[in-house]
Amino acid sequence: MGPSRGRRGGRLALACALVAVFAGSGRPASPARVTNALPSAPRSLSGSAPSDTEIDLTWRAPASVLLLSHYVIYRDGAAVGTSTSTSFTDTGLQPSTTYQYEVSAVDITGEGPRSGSASVTTMAGSGDTTPPTTPMGLQADPAAATRIDLSWQAATDAESGVDHYRIYRDGAFVATTTGTAFSDIGVQPQTTYTYEVSAVNGDGLEGARSTAVSATTPAPPPAPDTSPPSAPPGVDAQAVTARQIDLSWGDATDAESGIDLYRVYRDGSPVTSTTGTAFSDSGVQPATTYVYQVSAVNGQGLEGPRSAPAQSTTPDVVDTTPPAPPGRPRIIG
């Protein structure tokens, strides 16, 4: 069986299945739905031109359709839009121009035949045959990794005025705007783009494009560092006097934003922060045991786990000063 016959068989089977469902629910089945899988053509297509740049179309629904999805509108043989209702407004047309329209219906089985054609002519314009001037002073500013801001000087048109501007990126049309600025957010990081702008007057005439300008987007900002640094290794605590303990440790690591500083804890409480890997604690007492830990803080302010504890005991104070000699004896009598 060929592909075409298979598709027709599938559509017919789908239609028969739906008919069976309706029959089982007590609703009458439609023989036309079984024998005609695709929707029939929309009827009574007509159009009118309310202005010199748009045409309004209306039509009647097809006589046979199975769960309608939408309609496809064709202008001069090419599809120009879709509609879920039985009307459509075609815009951006030229004044005093005749267009041929057709409409087809699409349901769950596919697209049916097109309607009969309707010929509609737009209204005459104001008679302005001169396009607007070229926008001057185009500037392109890469405001972010995915945005380029454009600005330019206003164009002029003495007859019908400037209606809007058209923006071109790398030679392709991307957008319209009525102002003299536009933010292009459809760009990629670290990429160079070239822009041009043209003006369109009230009669739909487009003027010459501006001088092209280029802009290169920057690299995206680094992703936030959500991983804390490692614990400093090899913490060592040595009591050098009864009132001073010297600490030292190895470098912690943080691949994303680096190490900003270290925090020193004595007996579980922070005592200082330092950017180096050594610290002399002079806030200790003689003959006392202290436990130290050190943690690292990265460039995003994230503090990592504390190191393994290191313990040190200060010596007692030794009195090396002899007592003073006794004074001269006193004779009492």
C-alpha positions as CSV (number, residue, x, y, z in Angstrom):
1,M,0.0,0.0,0.0
2,G,1.4,3.4,-1.0
3,P,1.8,6.4,1.5
4,S,-1.1,8.3,-0.1
5,R,-3.5,5.4,0.2
6,G,-2.4,4.8,3.8
7,R,-3.1,8.4,4.8
8,R,-6.6,8.2,3.2
9,G,-7.3,5.0,5.0
10,G,-6.1,6.4,8.3
11,R,-8.3,9.5,7.9
12,L,-11.3,7.4,7.0
13,A,-10.7,5.1,10.0
14,L,-10.5,8.1,12.3
15,A,-13.7,9.5,10.9
16,C,-15.5,6.1,11.3
17,A,-14.2,5.8,14.9
18,L,-15.6,9.3,15.8
19,V,-18.9,8.4,14.1
20,A,-19.0,5.2,16.2
21,V,-18.5,7.2,19.3
22,F,-21.3,9.6,18.5
23,A,-23.6,6.6,17.6
24,G,-22.8,4.9,20.9
25,S,-23.8,8.1,22.7
26,G,-27.2,8.1,21.1
27,R,-26.3,11.0,18.7
28,P,-27.0,10.5,15.0
29,A,-23.9,9.9,12.8
30,S,-23.3,12.0,9.7
31,P,-22.7,9.9,6.6
32,A,-20.9,12.9,5.0
33,R,-18.2,12.8,7.7
34,V,-17.5,9.2,6.9
35,T,-17.1,9.5,3.2
36,N,-15.3,12.9,3.1
37,A,-12.2,12.8,5.4
38,L,-10.8,16.3,4.6
39,P,-12.9,19.4,5.3
40,S,-14.7,21.0,2.4
41,A,-13.8,24.4,1.1
42,P,-14.9,27.5,3.0
43,R,-17.8,29.3,1.3
44,S,-18.8,32.9,0.2
45,L,-15.3,34.5,0.6
46,S,-15.5,38.3,0.3
47,G,-13.4,41.2,1.2
48,S,-13.3,45.0,1.6
49,A,-10.6,47.6,1.9
50,P,-11.1,50.0,4.8
51,S,-7.9,51.8,4.1
52,D,-5.0,52.0,1.6
53,T,-2.9,49.4,3.5
54,E,-5.4,46.8,4.7
55,I,-8.1,44.4,3.6
56,D,-10.8,42.8,5.7
57,L,-11.9,39.2,4.7
58,T,-15.0,37.2,5.7
59,W,-16.3,33.8,4.7
60,R,-18.7,31.1,5.7
61,A,-17.6,27.9,7.4
62,P,-17.3,24.7,5.2
63,A,-20.3,22.5,4.8
64,S,-18.3,19.5,6.0
65,V,-15.6,19.7,8.7
66,L,-14.4,17.4,11.5
67,L,-13.2,19.3,14.6
68,L,-12.0,22.5,12.9
69,S,-8.5,23.6,13.9
70,H,-8.1,26.9,11.9
71,Y,-8.3,28.5,8.5
72,V,-5.3,29.3,6.2
73,I,-5.5,32.6,4.3
74,Y,-3.7,32.9,0.9
75,R,-2.9,36.1,-0.9
76,D,-1.9,35.8,-4.5
77,G,-1.3,32.1,-4.0
78,A,1.0,32.4,-0.9
79,A,-0.1,31.8,2.7
80,V,-0.1,35.0,4.7
81,G,-1.8,34.1,7.9
82,T,-4.2,31.9,9.9
83,S,-7.5,32.5,11.7
84,T,-9.6,30.5,14.1
85,S,-12.7,32.6,13.2
86,T,-14.3,33.3,9.8
87,S,-12.7,36.7,9.4
88,F,-9.1,38.0,8.9
89,T,-7.5,41.4,8.4
90,D,-4.6,41.6,6.0
91,T,-2.3,44.6,6.8
92,G,0.9,46.1,5.4
93,L,-0.5,46.3,1.8
94,Q,0.2,48.8,-0.9
95,P,-2.3,51.6,-1.9
96,S,-4.4,51.2,-5.1
97,T,-3.3,47.5,-5.5
98,T,-5.5,44.5,-6.3
99,Y,-5.0,41.3,-4.4
100,Q,-6.4,37.8,-4.9
101,Y,-7.4,35.8,-1.8
102,E,-8.4,32.2,-1.0
103,V,-9.1,30.4,2.2
104,S,-8.8,26.8,3.3
105,A,-10.0,24.9,6.4
106,V,-7.8,22.7,8.5
107,D,-9.2,20.0,10.9
108,I,-7.8,16.9,12.6
109,T,-7.6,15.1,9.2
110,G,-5.6,17.8,7.5
111,E,-6.1,20.8,5.2
112,G,-9.0,20.8,2.8
113,P,-9.3,22.5,-0.7
114,R,-9.2,26.3,-1.0
115,S,-12.3,28.4,-1.4
116,G,-13.2,30.3,-4.5
117,S,-11.0,33.4,-4.9
118,A,-12.0,37.0,-4.0
119,S,-10.4,40.0,-5.6
120,V,-10.0,43.1,-3.5
121,T,-8.4,46.4,-4.3
122,T,-6.9,48.7,-1.6
123,M,-8.0,52.3,-1.4
124,A,-5.9,55.0,-3.1
125,G,-3.2,56.7,-1.0
126,S,-2.7,60.4,-0.6
127,G,-0.7,60.5,-3.8
128,D,2.7,60.6,-2.0
129,T,5.2,59.0,-4.4
130,T,8.3,60.3,-2.7
131,P,9.8,58.0,0.0
132,P,11.0,59.5,3.3
133,T,14.6,60.5,3.9
134,T,17.3,58.1,5.2
135,P,17.7,58.0,9.0
136,M,21.0,59.5,10.1
137,G,23.4,59.0,13.0
138,L,22.6,55.3,13.6
139,Q,24.4,54.1,16.7
140,A,24.6,50.5,18.1
141,D,25.5,50.0,21.8
142,P,26.1,46.5,23.1
143,A,24.3,47.0,26.4
144,A,24.5,43.4,27.5
145,A,25.6,39.9,26.3
146,T,22.1,39.4,24.8
147,R,21.0,43.0,24.0
148,I,22.1,45.8,21.6
149,D,20.5,49.2,21.9
150,L,20.0,51.2,18.7
151,S,19.3,54.9,18.3
152,W,19.1,57.3,15.3
153,Q,18.0,60.7,14.2
154,A,14.4,61.1,12.9
155,A,13.8,60.8,9.1
156,T,11.4,63.3,7.4
157,D,8.6,63.1,4.8
158,A,6.9,66.3,3.8
159,E,3.9,64.7,2.1
160,S,2.6,61.9,4.3
161,G,5.0,61.9,7.2
162,V,7.0,59.1,8.7
163,D,4.8,56.3,9.9
164,H,7.4,53.9,11.3
165,Y,11.0,52.6,11.0
166,R,12.2,49.2,9.9
167,I,15.3,47.6,11.6
168,Y,17.6,45.3,9.7
169,R,20.1,43.0,11.4
170,D,22.8,41.5,9.1
171,G,20.6,42.5,6.1
172,A,17.5,40.7,7.3
173,F,14.4,42.6,8.6
174,V,13.8,42.0,12.3
175,A,11.3,44.6,13.7
176,T,9.5,47.9,13.3
177,T,9.2,50.8,15.7
178,T,7.5,54.2,15.7
179,G,10.3,55.8,17.8
180,T,13.9,56.5,17.1
181,A,15.3,53.8,19.4
182,F,15.1,50.0,19.6
183,S,16.6,47.3,21.8
184,D,17.4,44.1,20.0
185,I,17.2,41.2,22.4
186,G,17.5,38.5,19.8
187,V,21.3,38.4,19.8
188,Q,24.0,36.1,21.2
189,P,27.0,36.8,23.5
190,Q,30.4,37.5,21.9
191,T,28.9,38.0,18.4
192,T,29.2,40.9,16.0
193,Y,26.0,42.2,14.3
194,T,25.5,44.8,11.6
195,Y,22.4,47.1,11.6
196,E,20.6,49.3,9.2
197,V,17.4,51.4,9.7
198,S,14.9,52.7,7.1
199,A,11.9,54.9,7.4
200,V,8.4,54.2,6.0
201,N,6.0,57.0,5.3
202,G,2.2,57.2,5.7
203,D,1.6,55.8,2.2
204,G,3.8,52.7,2.9
205,L,6.8,53.9,0.9
206,E,10.1,52.8,2.4
207,G,13.1,55.0,2.0
208,A,16.7,54.1,1.7
209,R,18.5,52.3,4.5
210,S,20.9,54.1,6.8
211,T,24.6,53.7,6.8
212,A,25.4,50.3,8.4
213,V,26.9,50.2,11.9
214,S,28.3,47.1,13.8
215,A,28.4,46.2,17.4
216,T,29.8,43.2,19.3
217,T,28.1,41.8,22.3
218,P,30.3,41.1,25.4
219,A,30.7,37.8,27.1
220,P,28.0,36.9,29.6
221,P,28.7,37.5,33.2
222,P,30.1,34.6,35.1
223,A,27.6,32.4,36.9
224,P,27.3,33.0,40.6
225,D,29.6,30.9,42.7
226,T,27.5,28.7,44.8
227,S,30.2,26.3,46.0
228,P,32.1,27.2,49.2
229,P,35.9,26.8,49.3
230,S,37.6,23.8,50.8
231,A,38.8,23.6,54.4
232,P,42.4,24.8,55.0
233,P,44.7,21.9,55.5
234,G,47.5,21.4,58.0
235,V,46.5,23.9,60.7
236,D,49.4,24.0,63.3
237,A,49.3,25.8,66.7
238,Q,52.5,26.5,68.7
239,A,52.6,28.3,72.0
240,V,55.7,30.5,71.8
241,T,55.2,32.3,75.1
242,A,52.8,32.1,78.0
243,R,50.8,34.8,76.2
244,Q,51.2,34.0,72.5
245,I,50.3,31.1,70.2
246,D,51.4,31.1,66.6
247,L,49.1,29.5,64.0
248,S,49.9,28.5,60.4
249,W,48.0,26.5,57.7
250,G,48.0,25.5,54.1
251,D,46.1,27.2,51.2
252,A,42.4,26.4,50.7
253,T,41.0,26.2,47.2
254,D,38.0,27.6,45.3
255,A,37.9,27.1,41.5
256,E,35.2,29.6,40.8
257,S,35.9,32.8,42.6
258,G,39.1,32.1,44.6
259,I,39.9,32.6,48.3
260,D,39.3,36.1,49.7
261,L,40.2,35.6,53.4
262,Y,40.5,33.1,56.3
263,R,38.7,33.2,59.6
264,V,40.4,32.0,62.8
265,Y,38.3,30.4,65.5
266,R,39.6,29.9,69.1
267,D,37.5,27.5,71.2
268,G,34.7,27.8,68.7
269,S,34.5,31.6,68.6
270,P,35.9,33.8,65.8
271,V,38.9,35.8,66.9
272,T,40.2,37.4,63.6
273,S,40.2,37.4,59.8
274,T,43.3,37.4,57.7
275,T,44.3,37.2,54.0
276,G,47.4,35.2,54.8
277,T,48.0,31.7,56.1
278,A,49.5,32.6,59.5
279,F,48.3,34.4,62.6
280,S,49.8,35.2,66.1
281,D,47.2,35.0,68.8
282,S,48.3,37.2,71.7
283,G,45.0,37.2,73.5
284,V,45.7,34.0,75.5
285,Q,46.5,33.3,79.2
286,P,49.3,31.3,80.7
287,A,49.0,27.7,81.5
288,T,45.8,27.4,79.4
289,T,44.9,25.0,76.6
290,Y,43.3,26.4,73.5
291,V,41.7,24.7,70.4
292,Y,41.9,26.4,67.0
293,Q,40.2,25.9,63.7
294,V,40.4,27.9,60.4
295,S,37.9,28.4,57.6
296,A,38.2,30.0,54.1
297,V,35.9,32.5,52.6
298,N,35.7,32.8,48.8
299,G,35.2,35.8,46.5
300,Q,31.4,35.5,46.7
301,G,31.4,35.6,50.5
302,L,30.8,31.9,51.0
303,E,32.5,30.4,54.0
304,G,33.7,26.8,53.7
305,P,34.0,24.2,56.4
306,R,36.3,24.6,59.3
307,S,39.6,22.8,59.4
308,A,40.5,19.9,61.7
309,P,41.2,21.3,65.2
310,A,44.7,22.1,66.4
311,Q,45.4,22.3,70.1
312,S,48.1,24.2,72.0
313,T,48.8,24.9,75.7
314,T,50.6,28.0,76.9
315,P,53.3,27.5,79.6
316,D,53.0,28.8,83.1
317,V,54.7,32.1,84.0
318,V,58.1,31.5,85.6
319,D,59.2,34.0,88.3
320,T,62.9,34.7,87.6
321,T,63.2,37.8,89.9
322,P,64.7,37.1,93.4
323,P,63.1,38.7,96.5
324,A,64.7,41.9,97.9
325,P,67.2,41.6,100.7
326,P,65.9,42.1,104.2
327,G,66.3,45.5,105.8
328,R,68.6,46.4,108.8
329,P,67.5,44.9,112.1
330,R,65.7,47.1,114.6
331,I,66.5,46.9,118.3
332,I,63.5,47.2,120.5
333,G,64.2,47.7,124.3
